[in-house]
Amino acid sequence: MPEDPSKASKSASSSIGSDVVAISGNAGASGADVSSAASTASASSRPGGSGRAKFGTSELAIVLSHYDIGVVEAIQEFPRGSRKAPKLLVKAETGRYLLKRRARGKNDAEKVAFCHALQIHLADRQFPLPHLIGTRRDNNSMLQWQNHIYELFEYIRGAGYDASLEATGDSGKILGLFHRLLRNFKSRYQPSQGSYHATRTVNSAVQQIPRLLARGPASDKVNEIKKLLDVLLASYENAAERVNSLGLPNWPAQTVHSDWHPGNMLFRGSRVVAVIDYDSARILPRVLDVANGALQFSIIGGGDDPINWPAYIDESRYRRFLRGYDSVPDAMLSHVELKSVPWLMVEALVAEAVIHIAATGSFAHLDGLAFLKMVERKIGWIQKHANHLVQAAAD
């Protein structure tokens, strides 16, 4: 991810082939010299004691030799994101870079090519994101070697979201810019059109949860769990019906990010300097992105026990996010889109919770049952205040 946008590699038009995308590489660099630096990386490509996959020394030397980044001065593990996708910070004479090996299941070459074409399209239009570095030989944005796919990005230094109104507004504005720049983006590859809206996956997940939660301390709460899930499913289905009645299935679709939340952004002060993680990009009505973003930037937590989390959202951040979005020329939401936002927020909150909990019995490190109770309270508040939220966004 680029440390300084002025050091970003020149962008070039891309064409998606069966396995590669051509982009501009890093200019004016000599071949990589990793013989001494490679020893600082893991000697194994298998998960280590931390459970994270790691690069092998010879693997790292071979991969970096495909890039014109000059002499490598230092390499440091970057333990963020998926444990199945090892990442390294690479300091070289031409700058700082992030090297990533894609995880199994995330390494379909056609899908990667689509994501790269999207990022190149945005980079050509000065959108804030980490620029991809092309390979030395044929200037490709992905390197394929021994059934793996590797990516090298310029490194961007940034901080996390500080929950300020200024940062919230800029996050909404950058989403509006993202949608405007991709309104006419076309690709031969057709990504998934699935989303959190009206998906059968929610019903399937709800059916699995009682078996997972009715163990240990929750084993005497089977009826309570089922009643709670019945309420969540009914609320989800009601919200989906309301959104469909507004006409969403017939609204124009375009490329959307589909995972717009604070963890996928880097900030300097209150400004977004980079948006990351384009793997969930797909073709959907833009309001699905907007509603999820409005939820993610306005939801209020409160410690490790979800029972203590408040039911209400932060209305100031909710309004600022949507106003930031509307501030982008030609991106303003229509009134009917605004009317769908609270109900899509209900859908997004239920879907994310039940799908995660159905997979593991918990939500990250949080107790699954406590988390579902918190979701029930929050969607109850959104339902009660839906008209107010629409008016607040329109004022």
PyMOL commands that set and color helices and strands:
alter all, ss='L'
color gray80, all
select helices_A, chain A and resi 5-7+37-40+57-64+109-124+165-181+200-213+216-218+222-245+248-250+262-264+287-296+306-308+315-326+335-360+368-384+386-394
alter helices_A, ss='H'
color red, helices_A
select strands_A, chain A and resi 72-77+87-92+95-101+143-145+148-154+254-256+265-268+271-275+282-284+362-363+366-367
alter strands_A, ss='S'
color yellow, strands_A
deselect
rebuild
show_as cartoon
